[in-house]
Structure formats: structure tokens, C-alpha cells
Amino acid sequence: MKTVYVLGAGFSIEAGAPSQENIVSQIFKLHESNQNIFEHGRFNEFIGFLKDVLLIPENMHSAIPLEDVFTPLDRCLLDNISFRELNAEDINSTRENIHYLISRMFDYLLQHDSKKEYINKFANNLVNKASVRIDNNYKNKDPVSVISTNWDILLDNSIKSAIDKNYADKAVVDYCCYVSSHRPDDETVMPGLEMLGRGGFNVKLLKLHGSLNWLQCPRCQRVYVDFFNKIAMMHFTNKVKCRHCEKNFSEDTTSHNLVSNLMMPTFLKNLSNPQYKLIWQNAGIELSEASKIVFIGYSLPQADFEMRQLLARMVRNNAAIEVVDFGEAESHNIIQMKKRYQVFFGKRDVKFHLDGAKSYIDNLVN
């Protein structure tokens, strides 16, 4: 028996994170409350892009879906064509600017952990279940894993804290790709396979769209990880070089600055990054091994076709499906969400829990 949890934005909402459809409106809301949260030039540049390039009236700025922003920009980059009056350099600058606003918004909203007790409970539950793999039992036991579409690091940090408290030097958060520690002296960050080889165990957390505590070298493609720090923000402020490339190619004066590799909301997801290929491949394997899949705060949107094709290909015919959401059973959103799941999974057993992530997790661990 293996359970795979699939987490969407709704998993973190009760801890203070915004839903994806509210990201832009939340950026405007924060700016209205405190104009020092974002760099003035970057926010004004975003306003100018909406107003002068997309021709969106001011009263509709906060309502634009991010997919309608990133998809045309990404298409133009892929085809090497201009977007209205923006050339390729302008397009990249615009993408990076919006990327900054989104990352800074998450950084500001999630700087306090006061609302994440239910996430701590969930993390402890995951670590306890995964601990049966210790002492080389990983060949016979693999009870749980998590696939997340979220950038936030609330769950990452909670799992790391549970490991540090109860299984120090015996377990790791396993992102199922090749990782290195961002801090050279931090030996607690390593690939899951290395920890399994040492007789410890791994807690698998596959982040399909990247993470705020990752930076990547564009040359060697290493992913650098730093728990409890949203180092993806460093991409916009203090540039950091890849220490391995700096050593291995010391004669090369070309900069090897680490960059954020967050996958932005777009209908043209670029999965060519070798680290993402590993994560998505492993996510497919996890789904294929699952006897039960629990979706928490994930509405199975039609637009998320990459995730839908992965589920369609890799979920067992007899897998039990549970869906955790929040809302009234008679509401339009819940009715439509139920219909999407029931049509998509067909004859499979689908159960719905509509009291939210916190309630579901409280019942799970009690």
C-alpha cells in the first residue's frame, strides 16, 4: 500500500499563501498597503507593461490571469519573434520583473510560521511513515511520497525540521533530482540515493514547478538548496556564483551566476531542463506505484494539461482517489471541481472531503 499526496495551491492557503488565480491581485493589494514591499522601479515597470503593451485599463490590472501574461511572452521567445514593440531582450526583462514581483510577494506573505501547525503535523506524519525505509529497508518498503505544484517552502521546512529533531544524519528531504547544498558547510543536503546508500531514508517531495529555496547553475545544471531561506530571491539582488564551475573552470572569466528556475504559470511549460525531466519522470513512477492518491487543494484545472497527461498515463486503473478541497457542496466551484475529477478518473473510486486541508490533516494524524 502506497499513498501519494498531490498538493496544489489550496494546500497552503490556510497558512497564508494565495491561490494561483489571486497572485496578481495579491501583488496589487500588498503594494496598496505598503509601497516599500516591492522595488518601485520593478512595480512601475509591471504597470507600464499592462497599460502600454497589453492595453489593459487600470481598473482591470489586478484581474489579469498570469497565463495570459506568460504564454504569449514564452511563445515569442520560443519562436524568436518580437511581442508587439518588445524584442527578445525586453521580453526576458519583463518576464524576470514579473518573476521578481511574484517571488517577493510569496516571501513577504510567508515570512511567519504562525499559521502552519497543520503543515507541521503533516510533515511529521510523512517522516514517521517514511522512516520504515531506514537500515536498507527501502527495497521492500515505500509507503508515501508527495508531489507538489507549489513554489512555497512551508512543507519543505517542516519536513526538514522533523528530520533534524528525530532523525538527524539519518534522513533527507528528497527532491528526486540532483541537488547540492547552497552553503558549502551544510552536509544535511544531499541526493536521496546517497542517504539510502548510507542506510538512512528519504522523504520524497517532488516539486514539479520548482521551489523558492532553489537556485540553479546554467552551466553545470546543479540545483542548489538552502532550507529555511528563499534563496530564489537572491537571483534578483545579490548574485552568487556556482562554486563548482568557479573551481573547475577557473581560467574562464565568464560569469556562472546561479539563477532561479521557478516554472512560471504558462500554457507553454518548458520541461527541457534536465532537473525537471528527472522530477517529472520520478513523479510518473510515484503515481504508477500508488494504491491511493490524495489531491489536496488541487482543482485539476483543464489548463494544466501537462499534469493531466501525467495522471492519465500513470495512475493505476484500481487506484483509490481522494480529493480535499474547501467549500459548500452546492457551490458552483465545488460542483465543477467534482465533475472534472469524476469525468477524468471515470470508474475509479473518487471520494471528496470539503472541509479544507487543515481539517483533513487533523483527522489524518489523530
C-alpha positions as CSV (number, residue, x, y, z in Angstrom):
1,M,0.0,0.0,0.0
2,K,1.4,3.3,-1.1
3,T,-0.1,6.8,-0.8
4,V,0.9,9.7,-3.0
5,Y,-0.2,13.2,-2.0
6,V,-0.6,15.7,-4.8
7,L,-0.6,19.3,-3.5
8,G,-2.0,22.4,-5.2
9,A,-2.1,26.0,-4.0
10,G,-5.1,25.2,-1.8
11,F,-2.8,23.2,0.5
12,S,-1.0,26.3,1.7
13,I,-3.9,28.8,1.6
14,E,-4.8,28.3,5.3
15,A,-1.2,29.1,6.1
16,G,-1.4,32.4,4.3
17,A,-0.4,31.7,0.8
18,P,-2.5,33.0,-2.1
19,S,-4.3,30.8,-4.7
20,Q,-2.8,31.0,-8.2
21,E,-5.7,32.9,-9.6
22,N,-5.2,35.6,-6.8
23,I,-1.4,36.1,-7.3
24,V,-1.7,39.3,-9.4
25,S,-4.5,40.8,-7.2
26,Q,-2.4,40.0,-4.1
27,I,0.6,41.8,-5.6
28,F,-1.6,44.9,-6.1
29,K,-3.1,44.5,-2.6
30,L,0.3,44.4,-1.0
31,H,1.5,47.4,-2.9
32,E,-1.5,49.4,-1.9
33,S,-0.9,48.5,1.8
34,N,2.8,49.2,1.8
35,Q,4.6,50.7,-1.2
36,N,8.0,49.7,0.2
37,I,7.4,45.9,-0.2
38,F,8.4,45.9,-3.9
39,E,11.2,47.9,-5.6
40,H,9.4,50.9,-7.1
41,G,11.0,50.6,-10.5
42,R,10.0,47.0,-10.8
43,F,6.4,47.6,-9.8
44,N,6.1,50.6,-12.1
45,E,7.6,48.6,-15.0
46,F,4.9,46.0,-14.5
47,I,2.2,48.7,-14.5
48,G,3.6,50.1,-17.7
49,F,3.7,46.7,-19.3
50,L,0.0,46.1,-18.5
51,K,-1.0,49.6,-19.6
52,D,1.1,50.3,-22.6
53,V,1.8,46.9,-24.1
54,L,-1.2,44.8,-23.2
55,L,-3.5,47.8,-23.3
56,I,-5.4,46.8,-20.1
57,P,-7.4,49.5,-18.4
58,E,-6.2,50.4,-14.9
59,N,-9.3,49.1,-13.2
60,M,-8.6,45.7,-14.7
61,H,-4.9,45.4,-13.9
62,S,-5.3,43.1,-10.9
63,A,-7.7,40.7,-12.7
64,I,-5.4,39.5,-15.5
65,P,-4.6,35.8,-15.3
66,L,-0.8,35.1,-15.2
67,E,-1.2,32.6,-18.0
68,D,-2.4,35.4,-20.3
69,V,0.8,37.2,-19.5
70,F,3.5,34.5,-19.7
71,T,2.1,32.4,-22.5
72,P,2.4,35.0,-25.3
73,L,5.8,36.1,-24.0
74,D,7.0,32.4,-23.9
75,R,5.7,31.8,-27.4
76,C,7.6,34.7,-28.8
77,L,10.8,33.6,-27.0
78,L,10.4,30.1,-28.4
79,D,9.8,31.4,-31.9
80,N,12.4,34.1,-31.7
81,I,9.9,36.8,-32.6
82,S,9.0,40.2,-31.0
83,F,6.0,40.7,-28.8
84,R,4.4,44.0,-30.1
85,E,7.2,46.5,-29.6
86,L,9.3,44.3,-27.2
87,N,12.3,42.5,-28.6
88,A,13.8,39.3,-27.1
89,E,15.8,41.2,-24.5
90,D,12.8,43.2,-23.5
91,I,10.7,40.1,-23.2
92,N,13.2,38.4,-20.9
93,S,13.4,41.6,-18.8
94,T,9.6,41.7,-18.5
95,R,9.4,38.0,-17.5
96,E,12.2,38.4,-14.9
97,N,10.5,41.5,-13.5
98,I,7.1,39.7,-13.0
99,H,9.0,36.8,-11.6
100,Y,10.5,39.1,-9.0
101,L,7.1,40.5,-8.0
102,I,5.7,37.0,-7.6
103,S,8.7,35.8,-5.6
104,R,8.7,38.9,-3.4
105,M,5.0,38.5,-2.7
106,F,5.4,34.9,-1.5
107,D,8.5,35.9,0.5
108,Y,6.5,38.7,2.3
109,L,3.3,36.7,2.9
110,L,5.0,33.6,4.2
111,Q,7.7,35.1,6.5
112,H,5.8,34.0,9.6
113,D,5.0,30.4,10.5
114,S,2.2,31.1,13.0
115,K,-0.5,29.5,10.7
116,K,1.3,26.4,9.6
117,E,0.8,24.0,12.5
118,Y,-1.3,21.7,10.3
119,I,1.6,21.6,7.9
120,N,4.0,20.6,10.7
121,K,1.6,17.8,11.6
122,F,1.5,16.6,8.0
123,A,5.3,16.7,7.8
124,N,5.7,14.7,11.0
125,N,3.3,12.1,9.6
126,L,5.3,11.9,6.4
127,V,8.6,11.5,8.2
128,N,7.3,8.8,10.5
129,K,5.8,6.8,7.6
130,A,8.9,7.1,5.5
131,S,11.2,6.1,8.4
132,V,10.3,2.4,7.8
133,R,12.8,2.6,4.9
134,I,15.8,3.1,7.3
135,D,18.5,0.4,7.6
136,N,18.3,-0.6,3.9
137,N,14.6,-1.4,4.0
138,Y,13.9,0.9,1.1
139,K,14.0,-2.1,-1.3
140,N,10.9,-3.5,0.4
141,K,9.0,-0.5,1.8
142,D,7.9,2.7,0.2
143,P,4.7,3.9,1.8
144,V,4.4,7.5,0.9
145,S,5.6,10.4,-1.3
146,V,4.4,14.0,-2.1
147,I,4.1,15.7,-5.5
148,S,3.7,19.4,-5.2
149,T,2.8,22.1,-7.8
150,N,3.7,24.8,-5.3
151,W,6.7,27.1,-5.0
152,D,6.4,27.9,-1.3
153,I,8.7,26.0,1.1
154,L,6.3,25.6,4.0
155,L,6.2,21.9,3.8
156,D,9.9,21.6,2.9
157,N,10.9,23.4,6.0
158,S,8.5,21.4,8.2
159,I,9.9,18.1,6.9
160,K,13.4,19.3,7.4
161,S,12.6,20.3,11.0
162,A,11.0,17.0,11.8
163,I,14.1,15.2,10.4
164,D,16.5,17.4,12.3
165,K,14.6,16.7,15.5
166,N,14.1,13.0,15.3
167,Y,16.4,11.6,12.6
168,A,19.4,13.9,12.4
169,D,22.0,12.5,9.9
170,K,19.7,9.6,9.1
171,A,17.2,11.2,6.6
172,V,16.9,13.8,3.9
173,V,14.3,15.7,2.1
174,D,14.5,14.1,-1.4
175,Y,13.5,16.3,-4.3
176,C,14.2,13.4,-6.6
177,C,16.8,15.3,-8.7
178,Y,20.5,16.0,-8.3
179,V,21.0,18.6,-5.6
180,S,23.9,20.3,-3.8
181,S,23.9,22.4,-0.6
182,H,23.9,26.1,-1.2
183,R,26.0,26.5,1.9
184,P,29.3,24.6,1.5
185,D,29.4,23.6,5.2
186,D,25.9,22.2,5.2
187,E,26.2,18.4,4.9
188,T,22.5,17.7,5.5
189,V,21.6,18.4,1.9
190,M,22.3,15.5,-0.4
191,P,20.6,13.4,-3.1
192,G,18.2,10.8,-1.6
193,L,20.1,7.9,-3.2
194,E,23.2,9.0,-1.3
195,M,21.3,8.9,2.0
196,L,19.8,5.5,1.2
197,G,23.3,4.2,0.4
198,R,24.3,5.3,3.9
199,G,21.5,3.2,5.5
200,G,19.2,6.2,6.1
201,F,15.9,7.1,4.5
202,N,14.4,9.7,2.2
203,V,11.2,11.7,2.4
204,K,10.2,12.3,-1.2
205,L,8.9,15.7,-2.1
206,L,8.7,16.2,-5.9
207,K,8.2,19.9,-6.8
208,L,7.0,20.0,-10.4
209,H,7.3,23.8,-10.8
210,G,10.4,24.4,-8.8
211,S,10.9,25.9,-5.3
212,L,11.7,29.2,-3.7
213,N,14.7,27.6,-1.9
214,W,16.4,26.5,-5.1
215,L,19.0,28.2,-7.4
216,Q,20.5,26.5,-10.5
217,C,23.7,26.9,-12.3
218,P,23.0,27.5,-16.0
219,R,26.3,25.8,-17.0
220,C,26.5,22.5,-14.9
221,Q,22.8,22.5,-14.2
222,R,23.3,21.7,-10.5
223,V,20.4,22.7,-8.2
224,Y,21.5,24.4,-5.0
225,V,19.2,24.0,-2.0
226,D,19.0,26.0,1.2
227,F,16.3,25.1,3.7
228,F,14.6,27.9,5.7
229,N,15.8,30.5,3.1
230,K,14.1,31.6,-0.1
231,I,17.3,31.9,-2.0
232,A,15.5,32.2,-5.3
233,M,15.1,35.9,-4.3
234,M,18.9,36.2,-4.5
235,H,18.7,35.9,-8.3
236,F,17.3,39.5,-8.3
237,T,19.6,41.1,-5.7
238,N,23.0,39.5,-4.7
239,K,24.3,37.4,-7.5
240,V,26.0,34.2,-6.4
241,K,28.4,32.1,-8.5
242,C,28.4,28.4,-8.9
243,R,31.3,27.3,-6.7
244,H,31.9,24.1,-8.6
245,C,32.1,25.8,-12.0
246,E,34.2,28.6,-10.5
247,K,36.7,25.9,-9.4
248,N,36.5,23.6,-12.4
249,F,36.7,26.4,-15.0
250,S,38.9,28.9,-13.1
251,E,40.5,30.0,-16.3
252,D,37.2,31.0,-17.7
253,T,36.2,34.6,-16.8
254,T,32.6,34.0,-17.9
255,S,30.2,34.5,-15.1
256,H,28.5,31.4,-13.7
257,N,25.8,33.2,-11.6
258,L,23.1,31.0,-10.2
259,V,19.6,31.7,-11.4
260,S,16.1,30.9,-10.1
261,N,14.5,28.0,-12.1
262,L,10.9,28.5,-11.0
263,M,8.4,27.5,-13.7
264,M,6.0,30.4,-14.2
265,P,2.3,29.9,-14.9
266,T,2.1,29.4,-18.7
267,F,0.4,27.1,-21.2
268,L,3.9,26.5,-22.7
269,K,5.8,24.8,-19.9
270,N,9.4,24.2,-20.8
271,L,10.3,20.8,-19.4
272,S,13.7,20.6,-21.2
273,N,15.6,21.4,-18.0
274,P,17.3,18.1,-17.1
275,Q,16.5,18.5,-13.4
276,Y,12.8,19.0,-14.2
277,K,12.9,16.0,-16.5
278,L,14.1,13.9,-13.6
279,I,11.4,15.3,-11.3
280,W,8.6,14.7,-13.7
281,Q,9.9,11.2,-14.6
282,N,10.0,10.3,-10.9
283,A,6.6,11.8,-10.4
284,G,5.2,9.4,-13.0
285,I,6.9,6.5,-11.2
286,E,5.4,7.5,-7.9
287,L,1.9,7.8,-9.4
288,S,2.2,4.4,-11.0
289,E,3.1,2.8,-7.7
290,A,0.3,4.4,-5.7
291,S,-2.6,2.4,-4.5
292,K,-4.2,5.7,-3.2
293,I,-3.7,9.2,-4.5
294,V,-4.9,12.2,-2.3
295,F,-5.2,15.5,-4.0
296,I,-5.1,18.4,-1.5
297,G,-6.0,21.9,-2.7
298,Y,-5.6,20.9,-6.4
299,S,-8.7,21.6,-8.6
300,L,-7.5,19.6,-11.7
301,P,-7.8,22.6,-14.0
302,Q,-8.2,22.0,-17.7
303,A,-5.3,24.4,-18.4
304,D,-2.8,22.2,-16.5
305,F,-2.6,19.7,-19.4
306,E,1.0,18.6,-18.6
307,M,-0.2,17.4,-15.2
308,R,-3.3,15.9,-16.6
309,Q,-1.4,13.9,-19.2
310,L,0.9,12.6,-16.5
311,L,-2.1,11.5,-14.4
312,A,-3.8,10.0,-17.4
313,R,-0.8,7.9,-18.3
314,M,0.5,6.8,-15.0
315,V,-2.4,6.3,-12.5
316,R,-3.4,2.7,-11.9
317,N,-6.8,1.5,-13.0
318,N,-7.7,0.4,-9.4
319,A,-6.1,3.4,-7.6
320,A,-8.4,5.0,-4.9
321,I,-8.7,8.7,-5.4
322,E,-9.4,11.2,-2.6
323,V,-9.9,14.9,-3.2
324,V,-9.5,17.5,-0.4
325,D,-10.9,21.0,-1.1
326,F,-12.8,23.7,0.8
327,G,-16.3,24.9,0.1
328,E,-20.0,24.2,0.1
329,A,-21.1,21.1,-1.7
330,E,-23.8,23.1,-3.6
331,S,-21.4,25.9,-4.7
332,H,-20.7,26.3,-8.4
333,N,-16.9,25.9,-8.0
334,I,-17.2,22.7,-6.0
335,I,-19.7,21.2,-8.4
336,Q,-17.5,21.9,-11.3
337,M,-14.4,20.6,-9.5
338,K,-16.2,17.3,-8.6
339,K,-17.3,16.9,-12.2
340,R,-13.8,17.4,-13.5
341,Y,-12.4,14.7,-11.2
342,Q,-15.3,12.3,-11.8
343,V,-15.1,12.6,-15.6
344,F,-11.3,12.4,-15.6
345,F,-11.0,9.3,-13.3
346,G,-14.0,7.5,-14.7
347,K,-14.8,4.2,-13.0
348,R,-12.2,4.7,-10.2
349,D,-13.5,5.3,-6.7
350,V,-13.3,9.1,-6.0
351,K,-14.1,10.4,-2.5
352,F,-14.4,14.1,-1.7
353,H,-13.5,16.0,1.6
354,L,-14.7,19.6,1.6
355,D,-13.5,20.9,4.9
356,G,-10.1,22.0,3.8
357,A,-6.5,20.9,4.2
358,K,-6.2,21.6,7.9
359,S,-9.3,19.6,8.8
360,Y,-8.3,16.7,6.7
361,I,-4.7,16.6,8.1
362,D,-6.0,16.9,11.7
363,N,-8.2,13.9,11.1
364,L,-5.3,12.1,9.4
365,V,-2.8,12.3,12.2
366,N,-5.3,11.9,15.2
